[in-house]
């Protein structure tokens, strides 16, 4: 069917060609069935024409059939929702098993060998449910602030695996990158716990002691034969910066192992978005913007760009809460401003790229 004007398009019409904005971004993909609110979005983006499937008469003829199938559709939707909930439940179940396992490892690491085979088996099970894990959306069922280190370890493992995939590294590196994320802070077991939880600013001597967790971690992993050298180096180097300003060895650029570069990004993201005893969780979108700033001389810029682009790939209609407390949904993400999509709030379209005082505070599952 030829293109028709937006004014003639009816809700329920199916698009048979991508709808592209004047700037070249895909507003609606081919195959999308238009909802009533999509009419406003088309008008807001000044879209003049779209190509839809079938004719108006065919659409009307199909309405009774749609009505007759309403109960069946509702039942199918219910089954889909139950299936999604079931998968998410399994993901959380396996996540909690991983938390319990890494907690036990931390408690015994200073005195007993790490149970690498057990860790690997549970990590592989957890990664088997990775399709249900979204970096910006996943939240533990319960989060005891005292368990921050364990949650940071497991989340850094999952995110490091994703980053290794997204960046196109060989498949053999994906699980090792996850191991690097899981064990990057294992050296904290040798640091005074009161320093790790201290709400006040640390003295210079205390900062130096906390920084030693990198060398402690490498020492703990040095004789573990079931992991590769990159995992050990990630424990040692994940606080190094590409401009040489990091610690403990002030390494630069190519001197830093790629696993350490991946883990550095994952660790910063989760450290800032998890609730801690002395620090509130921050908006994941603001954290991504801070990580982008860090990529100039501090973090690997290619890894940062890939992480931001991939993690913000959310479907249009994703529910969000803005920093001013209003609820809305994402309607379009411009890839030149991935952390500042357009959102529809209370019938109004808000462009976060121009309204800089606002930001997405939370994605609503």
C-alpha beads as a LAMMPS data file, in Angstrom:
LAMMPS data file: protein, C-alpha beads

365 atoms
364 bonds

1 atom types
1 bond types

-500.0 500.0 xlo xhi
-500.0 500.0 ylo yhi
-500.0 500.0 zlo zhi

Masses

1 110.0

Atoms # bond

1 1 1 0.000 0.000 0.000
2 1 1 1.332 3.512 -0.768
3 1 1 2.317 5.887 2.019
4 1 1 -0.604 7.566 3.775
5 1 1 -0.641 10.753 5.818
6 1 1 -0.291 10.523 9.578
7 1 1 -3.749 12.070 9.969
8 1 1 -5.273 9.030 8.226
9 1 1 -3.438 6.411 10.293
10 1 1 -5.560 4.543 12.837
11 1 1 -4.411 2.847 16.051
12 1 1 -3.929 -0.855 15.361
13 1 1 -2.273 -0.239 12.000
14 1 1 0.884 -2.223 11.347
15 1 1 3.939 -0.429 9.948
16 1 1 5.614 -2.204 7.017
17 1 1 8.578 0.185 6.681
18 1 1 10.742 1.702 9.432
19 1 1 9.584 5.176 10.458
20 1 1 12.676 7.390 10.439
21 1 1 13.053 10.796 12.093
22 1 1 14.326 13.825 10.116
23 1 1 17.730 13.265 11.789
24 1 1 17.917 9.651 10.611
25 1 1 17.045 7.786 13.826
26 1 1 14.534 4.921 13.792
27 1 1 11.396 6.094 15.590
28 1 1 9.312 2.942 15.048
29 1 1 10.613 -0.314 13.533
30 1 1 9.000 -2.232 10.713
31 1 1 6.285 -4.541 12.046
32 1 1 5.228 -2.358 14.988
33 1 1 1.481 -2.128 15.646
34 1 1 0.625 1.496 16.411
35 1 1 -1.039 2.354 19.712
36 1 1 -3.176 5.459 20.354
37 1 1 -0.291 7.283 22.061
38 1 1 1.920 6.617 19.010
39 1 1 -0.213 9.040 17.004
40 1 1 1.008 11.881 19.222
41 1 1 4.600 10.711 18.892
42 1 1 4.408 10.696 15.089
43 1 1 3.054 14.239 15.150
44 1 1 5.640 15.407 17.681
45 1 1 8.454 14.234 15.397
46 1 1 6.812 15.959 12.410
47 1 1 6.398 12.667 10.520
48 1 1 4.240 13.361 7.476
49 1 1 3.581 9.890 6.043
50 1 1 3.905 6.231 6.988
51 1 1 3.413 2.977 5.111
52 1 1 1.015 0.546 6.781
53 1 1 -0.176 -2.984 6.062
54 1 1 -3.546 -3.628 4.424
55 1 1 -6.366 -1.219 3.686
56 1 1 -8.705 0.634 5.992
57 1 1 -11.601 -1.645 5.036
58 1 1 -9.546 -4.736 5.838
59 1 1 -8.631 -3.241 9.198
60 1 1 -12.323 -2.622 9.981
61 1 1 -13.272 -6.134 8.858
62 1 1 -10.770 -7.580 11.255
63 1 1 -12.162 -5.706 14.280
64 1 1 -14.909 -8.241 15.164
65 1 1 -12.400 -11.054 14.983
66 1 1 -10.095 -9.098 17.262
67 1 1 -12.938 -8.520 19.674
68 1 1 -13.900 -12.194 19.606
69 1 1 -10.344 -13.161 20.386
70 1 1 -9.994 -10.736 23.295
71 1 1 -10.310 -13.470 25.916
72 1 1 -7.794 -15.664 24.102
73 1 1 -5.403 -12.731 23.780
74 1 1 -5.770 -11.922 27.476
75 1 1 -5.085 -15.553 28.328
76 1 1 -2.009 -15.612 26.073
77 1 1 -0.769 -12.352 27.608
78 1 1 -1.233 -13.837 31.055
79 1 1 0.809 -16.888 30.076
80 1 1 3.555 -14.657 28.663
81 1 1 3.637 -12.619 31.857
82 1 1 3.787 -15.776 33.979
83 1 1 6.590 -17.115 31.804
84 1 1 8.564 -13.868 32.130
85 1 1 8.056 -13.823 35.893
86 1 1 9.175 -17.438 36.091
87 1 1 12.375 -16.714 34.147
88 1 1 13.115 -13.653 36.253
89 1 1 12.497 -15.715 39.379
90 1 1 15.077 -18.279 38.238
91 1 1 17.573 -15.509 37.478
92 1 1 17.133 -14.084 40.971
93 1 1 17.306 -17.561 42.531
94 1 1 20.633 -18.302 40.859
95 1 1 21.879 -14.790 41.639
96 1 1 21.184 -15.319 45.340
97 1 1 23.018 -18.667 45.259
98 1 1 25.995 -16.870 43.728
99 1 1 25.839 -14.199 46.444
100 1 1 25.847 -16.862 49.180
101 1 1 28.782 -18.648 47.539
102 1 1 30.940 -15.534 47.088
103 1 1 30.127 -14.474 50.669
104 1 1 31.492 -17.793 51.937
105 1 1 34.572 -17.356 49.743
106 1 1 35.269 -13.928 51.205
107 1 1 34.935 -15.259 54.728
108 1 1 37.393 -18.109 54.161
109 1 1 39.709 -16.699 51.453
110 1 1 42.433 -15.609 53.841
111 1 1 42.748 -19.086 55.347
112 1 1 41.526 -21.612 52.749
113 1 1 41.892 -22.179 48.978
114 1 1 39.180 -20.618 46.813
115 1 1 36.608 -23.203 45.590
116 1 1 37.170 -22.234 41.956
117 1 1 35.317 -25.228 40.469
118 1 1 32.243 -24.488 42.583
119 1 1 32.427 -20.792 41.688
120 1 1 32.773 -21.627 38.003
121 1 1 29.818 -24.024 38.016
122 1 1 27.501 -21.506 39.686
123 1 1 28.766 -18.677 37.480
124 1 1 28.029 -20.734 34.356
125 1 1 24.511 -21.492 35.641
126 1 1 23.916 -17.803 36.313
127 1 1 25.258 -16.788 32.907
128 1 1 22.834 -19.304 31.385
129 1 1 20.066 -16.863 32.394
130 1 1 21.884 -13.771 31.136
131 1 1 19.220 -13.015 28.529
132 1 1 16.998 -11.935 31.426
133 1 1 19.685 -9.650 32.858
134 1 1 19.691 -6.000 31.852
135 1 1 22.443 -3.839 33.328
136 1 1 20.185 -0.822 33.961
137 1 1 17.075 -2.728 35.051
138 1 1 18.233 -5.613 37.231
139 1 1 17.862 -5.151 40.981
140 1 1 18.495 -7.742 43.703
141 1 1 15.388 -8.842 45.603
142 1 1 17.002 -7.774 48.868
143 1 1 20.068 -5.649 49.409
144 1 1 21.616 -5.538 52.854
145 1 1 24.007 -2.584 52.833
146 1 1 26.555 -4.700 54.728
147 1 1 26.592 -7.101 51.750
148 1 1 27.613 -4.422 49.256
149 1 1 30.944 -6.090 48.365
150 1 1 29.247 -9.374 47.456
151 1 1 26.605 -7.731 45.259
152 1 1 29.247 -5.599 43.575
153 1 1 31.258 -8.747 42.846
154 1 1 28.393 -10.718 41.273
155 1 1 26.971 -7.763 39.329
156 1 1 30.450 -6.844 38.086
157 1 1 30.831 -10.455 36.897
158 1 1 27.592 -10.352 34.890
159 1 1 28.292 -6.923 33.450
160 1 1 31.906 -7.773 32.586
161 1 1 30.662 -10.832 30.675
162 1 1 28.231 -8.593 28.766
163 1 1 30.902 -5.995 28.001
164 1 1 33.303 -8.641 26.690
165 1 1 30.515 -9.878 24.399
166 1 1 29.486 -6.400 23.255
167 1 1 33.079 -5.397 22.504
168 1 1 33.533 -8.405 20.237
169 1 1 36.228 -10.197 22.230
170 1 1 36.657 -13.955 21.521
171 1 1 34.156 -16.190 23.294
172 1 1 36.943 -17.770 25.338
173 1 1 37.385 -14.396 27.068
174 1 1 33.770 -13.939 28.145
175 1 1 33.755 -16.298 31.130
176 1 1 37.250 -15.217 32.162
177 1 1 36.126 -11.578 32.100
178 1 1 33.212 -12.617 34.332
179 1 1 35.650 -14.337 36.706
180 1 1 37.713 -11.152 36.727
181 1 1 34.629 -9.176 37.745
182 1 1 33.685 -11.716 40.395
183 1 1 37.121 -11.753 42.068
184 1 1 38.403 -8.225 41.399
185 1 1 37.907 -7.071 45.009
186 1 1 38.826 -10.349 46.756
187 1 1 41.773 -8.524 48.343
188 1 1 39.305 -6.665 50.566
189 1 1 39.280 -9.744 52.821
190 1 1 42.678 -8.573 54.115
191 1 1 41.571 -4.967 54.695
192 1 1 40.179 -3.832 58.054
193 1 1 36.354 -4.050 57.593
194 1 1 35.862 -0.857 59.604
195 1 1 37.730 1.062 56.897
196 1 1 35.549 -0.363 54.123
197 1 1 32.380 0.699 55.964
198 1 1 33.623 3.958 57.484
199 1 1 31.111 6.754 56.738
200 1 1 33.610 9.567 57.337
201 1 1 36.468 10.543 55.029
202 1 1 39.511 8.299 55.320
203 1 1 42.877 9.602 56.445
204 1 1 45.782 9.347 54.004
205 1 1 47.095 6.309 55.894
206 1 1 43.675 4.656 55.769
207 1 1 43.363 5.356 52.039
208 1 1 46.708 3.677 51.450
209 1 1 45.579 0.626 53.394
210 1 1 42.329 0.369 51.399
211 1 1 44.277 0.724 48.154
212 1 1 46.364 -2.280 49.095
213 1 1 43.353 -4.493 48.344
214 1 1 44.623 -4.615 44.753
215 1 1 47.959 -6.158 45.674
216 1 1 46.340 -8.337 48.340
217 1 1 43.960 -9.645 45.694
218 1 1 46.760 -10.497 43.272
219 1 1 48.632 -12.296 46.039
220 1 1 45.551 -14.361 46.943
221 1 1 45.007 -15.360 43.303
222 1 1 48.650 -15.781 42.298
223 1 1 48.793 -19.522 42.999
224 1 1 45.234 -20.374 41.902
225 1 1 45.784 -22.547 38.825
226 1 1 42.194 -22.781 37.551
227 1 1 42.060 -19.102 36.442
228 1 1 44.187 -17.326 33.856
229 1 1 46.657 -14.527 34.415
230 1 1 44.189 -11.924 33.142
231 1 1 41.886 -12.621 36.094
232 1 1 44.779 -12.128 38.521
233 1 1 45.839 -8.937 36.755
234 1 1 42.281 -7.581 36.897
235 1 1 42.433 -7.832 40.691
236 1 1 45.733 -5.933 40.631
237 1 1 44.994 -3.375 37.913
238 1 1 41.286 -2.475 38.007
239 1 1 42.097 0.907 39.602
240 1 1 44.806 1.776 37.077
241 1 1 43.982 4.608 34.635
242 1 1 44.978 4.817 30.981
243 1 1 46.762 8.139 31.633
244 1 1 48.931 6.587 34.368
245 1 1 47.200 8.329 37.286
246 1 1 45.807 5.165 38.901
247 1 1 47.177 2.699 41.430
248 1 1 48.986 0.617 42.597
249 1 1 51.637 0.731 39.817
250 1 1 50.598 3.831 37.824
251 1 1 50.412 1.818 34.610
252 1 1 49.336 3.369 31.315
253 1 1 47.218 2.370 28.331
254 1 1 48.400 -0.893 26.788
255 1 1 50.178 -1.925 30.006
256 1 1 46.755 -2.546 31.587
257 1 1 45.166 -5.933 30.852
258 1 1 41.911 -5.771 28.905
259 1 1 40.042 -7.651 31.656
260 1 1 41.092 -4.932 34.108
261 1 1 39.804 -2.260 31.712
262 1 1 36.463 -4.062 31.390
263 1 1 36.126 -4.647 35.131
264 1 1 37.012 -1.012 35.867
265 1 1 33.909 0.137 33.970
266 1 1 31.617 -2.495 35.507
267 1 1 32.963 -1.847 39.013
268 1 1 32.479 1.935 38.828
269 1 1 28.945 1.544 37.493
270 1 1 27.797 -0.851 40.213
271 1 1 29.720 0.900 42.983
272 1 1 27.771 4.082 42.223
273 1 1 24.342 2.551 41.590
274 1 1 24.253 0.215 44.612
275 1 1 23.004 1.455 47.984
276 1 1 25.806 1.522 50.557
277 1 1 25.915 2.091 54.309
278 1 1 27.365 5.573 53.832
279 1 1 26.335 6.493 50.284
280 1 1 22.983 6.609 48.483
281 1 1 22.546 4.853 45.170
282 1 1 22.768 7.212 42.189
283 1 1 20.723 7.311 38.991
284 1 1 22.134 4.772 36.500
285 1 1 21.811 7.362 33.739
286 1 1 23.800 9.988 35.644
287 1 1 26.413 7.349 36.449
288 1 1 26.743 6.520 32.750
289 1 1 27.342 10.210 32.064
290 1 1 30.043 10.314 34.762
291 1 1 31.663 7.202 33.286
292 1 1 31.671 8.907 29.886
293 1 1 33.527 11.839 31.440
294 1 1 35.988 9.379 33.009
295 1 1 36.697 7.892 29.572
296 1 1 38.711 10.987 28.710
297 1 1 42.127 9.898 29.990
298 1 1 40.955 7.540 32.742
299 1 1 38.956 4.621 31.316
300 1 1 39.258 2.868 27.970
301 1 1 37.116 5.042 25.643
302 1 1 36.116 2.221 23.263
303 1 1 34.878 0.047 26.134
304 1 1 33.003 2.981 27.683
305 1 1 31.299 3.951 24.410
306 1 1 30.213 0.355 23.757
307 1 1 28.954 -0.067 27.319
308 1 1 26.855 3.104 27.194
309 1 1 25.420 2.439 23.738
310 1 1 24.483 -1.178 24.483
311 1 1 23.195 -0.718 28.029
312 1 1 20.824 2.079 26.963
313 1 1 19.219 0.001 24.199
314 1 1 15.780 -0.155 25.787
315 1 1 12.549 -0.707 23.890
316 1 1 10.227 2.230 23.365
317 1 1 7.555 2.115 26.065
318 1 1 9.965 1.274 28.904
319 1 1 8.516 2.781 32.079
320 1 1 10.705 5.252 33.971
321 1 1 10.660 7.680 36.880
322 1 1 12.173 11.119 36.386
323 1 1 14.261 13.028 38.916
324 1 1 11.261 15.262 39.694
325 1 1 9.187 12.208 40.693
326 1 1 6.962 12.048 37.604
327 1 1 6.442 8.722 35.861
328 1 1 6.559 8.258 32.110
329 1 1 7.948 6.059 29.360
330 1 1 10.771 6.160 26.857
331 1 1 9.519 6.867 23.353
332 1 1 12.767 7.437 21.436
333 1 1 16.504 7.168 22.081
334 1 1 18.785 9.274 19.895
335 1 1 22.069 7.370 19.698
336 1 1 23.998 10.667 19.842
337 1 1 22.481 11.246 23.318
338 1 1 21.954 7.665 24.604
339 1 1 21.562 8.665 28.264
340 1 1 18.988 11.345 27.462
341 1 1 16.098 9.844 25.491
342 1 1 12.763 11.452 24.738
343 1 1 10.109 10.443 27.252
344 1 1 6.365 10.865 27.362
345 1 1 5.155 12.183 30.706
346 1 1 1.507 12.953 31.461
347 1 1 0.710 13.371 27.773
348 1 1 3.702 15.642 27.123
349 1 1 6.898 14.702 25.301
350 1 1 10.019 15.689 27.255
351 1 1 13.374 15.839 25.468
352 1 1 15.970 15.138 28.171
353 1 1 18.761 16.153 25.792
354 1 1 17.550 19.762 26.027
355 1 1 15.968 19.732 29.496
356 1 1 19.244 19.045 31.268
357 1 1 17.937 19.692 34.775
358 1 1 15.867 16.503 34.462
359 1 1 17.167 12.960 34.193
360 1 1 15.900 9.386 34.482
361 1 1 16.199 8.414 38.129
362 1 1 14.906 4.847 37.822
363 1 1 13.706 2.282 35.319
364 1 1 10.480 0.703 36.586
365 1 1 10.459 -3.069 36.142

Bonds

1 1 1 2
2 1 2 3
3 1 3 4
4 1 4 5
5 1 5 6
6 1 6 7
7 1 7 8
8 1 8 9
9 1 9 10
10 1 10 11
11 1 11 12
12 1 12 13
13 1 13 14
14 1 14 15
15 1 15 16
16 1 16 17
17 1 17 18
18 1 18 19
19 1 19 20
20 1 20 21
21 1 21 22
22 1 22 23
23 1 23 24
24 1 24 25
25 1 25 26
26 1 26 27
27 1 27 28
28 1 28 29
29 1 29 30
30 1 30 31
31 1 31 32
32 1 32 33
33 1 33 34
34 1 34 35
35 1 35 36
36 1 36 37
37 1 37 38
38 1 38 39
39 1 39 40
40 1 40 41
41 1 41 42
42 1 42 43
43 1 43 44
44 1 44 45
45 1 45 46
46 1 46 47
47 1 47 48
48 1 48 49
49 1 49 50
50 1 50 51
51 1 51 52
52 1 52 53
53 1 53 54
54 1 54 55
55 1 55 56
56 1 56 57
57 1 57 58
58 1 58 59
59 1 59 60
60 1 60 61
61 1 61 62
62 1 62 63
63 1 63 64
64 1 64 65
65 1 65 66
66 1 66 67
67 1 67 68
68 1 68 69
69 1 69 70
70 1 70 71
71 1 71 72
72 1 72 73
73 1 73 74
74 1 74 75
75 1 75 76
76 1 76 77
77 1 77 78
78 1 78 79
79 1 79 80
80 1 80 81
81 1 81 82
82 1 82 83
83 1 83 84
84 1 84 85
85 1 85 86
86 1 86 87
87 1 87 88
88 1 88 89
89 1 89 90
90 1 90 91
91 1 91 92
92 1 92 93
93 1 93 94
94 1 94 95
95 1 95 96
96 1 96 97
97 1 97 98
98 1 98 99
99 1 99 100
100 1 100 101
101 1 101 102
102 1 102 103
103 1 103 104
104 1 104 105
105 1 105 106
106 1 106 107
107 1 107 108
108 1 108 109
109 1 109 110
110 1 110 111
111 1 111 112
112 1 112 113
113 1 113 114
114 1 114 115
115 1 115 116
116 1 116 117
117 1 117 118
118 1 118 119
119 1 119 120
120 1 120 121
121 1 121 122
122 1 122 123
123 1 123 124
124 1 124 125
125 1 125 126
126 1 126 127
127 1 127 128
128 1 128 129
129 1 129 130
130 1 130 131
131 1 131 132
132 1 132 133
133 1 133 134
134 1 134 135
135 1 135 136
136 1 136 137
137 1 137 138
138 1 138 139
139 1 139 140
140 1 140 141
141 1 141 142
142 1 142 143
143 1 143 144
144 1 144 145
145 1 145 146
146 1 146 147
147 1 147 148
148 1 148 149
149 1 149 150
150 1 150 151
151 1 151 152
152 1 152 153
153 1 153 154
154 1 154 155
155 1 155 156
156 1 156 157
157 1 157 158
158 1 158 159
159 1 159 160
160 1 160 161
161 1 161 162
162 1 162 163
163 1 163 164
164 1 164 165
165 1 165 166
166 1 166 167
167 1 167 168
168 1 168 169
169 1 169 170
170 1 170 171
171 1 171 172
172 1 172 173
173 1 173 174
174 1 174 175
175 1 175 176
176 1 176 177
177 1 177 178
178 1 178 179
179 1 179 180
180 1 180 181
181 1 181 182
182 1 182 183
183 1 183 184
184 1 184 185
185 1 185 186
186 1 186 187
187 1 187 188
188 1 188 189
189 1 189 190
190 1 190 191
191 1 191 192
192 1 192 193
193 1 193 194
194 1 194 195
195 1 195 196
196 1 196 197
197 1 197 198
198 1 198 199
199 1 199 200
200 1 200 201
201 1 201 202
202 1 202 203
203 1 203 204
204 1 204 205
205 1 205 206
206 1 206 207
207 1 207 208
208 1 208 209
209 1 209 210
210 1 210 211
211 1 211 212
212 1 212 213
213 1 213 214
214 1 214 215
215 1 215 216
216 1 216 217
217 1 217 218
218 1 218 219
219 1 219 220
220 1 220 221
221 1 221 222
222 1 222 223
223 1 223 224
224 1 224 225
225 1 225 226
226 1 226 227
227 1 227 228
228 1 228 229
229 1 229 230
230 1 230 231
231 1 231 232
232 1 232 233
233 1 233 234
234 1 234 235
235 1 235 236
236 1 236 237
237 1 237 238
238 1 238 239
239 1 239 240
240 1 240 241
241 1 241 242
242 1 242 243
243 1 243 244
244 1 244 245
245 1 245 246
246 1 246 247
247 1 247 248
248 1 248 249
249 1 249 250
250 1 250 251
251 1 251 252
252 1 252 253
253 1 253 254
254 1 254 255
255 1 255 256
256 1 256 257
257 1 257 258
258 1 258 259
259 1 259 260
260 1 260 261
261 1 261 262
262 1 262 263
263 1 263 264
264 1 264 265
265 1 265 266
266 1 266 267
267 1 267 268
268 1 268 269
269 1 269 270
270 1 270 271
271 1 271 272
272 1 272 273
273 1 273 274
274 1 274 275
275 1 275 276
276 1 276 277
277 1 277 278
278 1 278 279
279 1 279 280
280 1 280 281
281 1 281 282
282 1 282 283
283 1 283 284
284 1 284 285
285 1 285 286
286 1 286 287
287 1 287 288
288 1 288 289
289 1 289 290
290 1 290 291
291 1 291 292
292 1 292 293
293 1 293 294
294 1 294 295
295 1 295 296
296 1 296 297
297 1 297 298
298 1 298 299
299 1 299 300
300 1 300 301
301 1 301 302
302 1 302 303
303 1 303 304
304 1 304 305
305 1 305 306
306 1 306 307
307 1 307 308
308 1 308 309
309 1 309 310
310 1 310 311
311 1 311 312
312 1 312 313
313 1 313 314
314 1 314 315
315 1 315 316
316 1 316 317
317 1 317 318
318 1 318 319
319 1 319 320
320 1 320 321
321 1 321 322
322 1 322 323
323 1 323 324
324 1 324 325
325 1 325 326
326 1 326 327
327 1 327 328
328 1 328 329
329 1 329 330
330 1 330 331
331 1 331 332
332 1 332 333
333 1 333 334
334 1 334 335
335 1 335 336
336 1 336 337
337 1 337 338
338 1 338 339
339 1 339 340
340 1 340 341
341 1 341 342
342 1 342 343
343 1 343 344
344 1 344 345
345 1 345 346
346 1 346 347
347 1 347 348
348 1 348 349
349 1 349 350
350 1 350 351
351 1 351 352
352 1 352 353
353 1 353 354
354 1 354 355
355 1 355 356
356 1 356 357
357 1 357 358
358 1 358 359
359 1 359 360
360 1 360 361
361 1 361 362
362 1 362 363
363 1 363 364
364 1 364 365
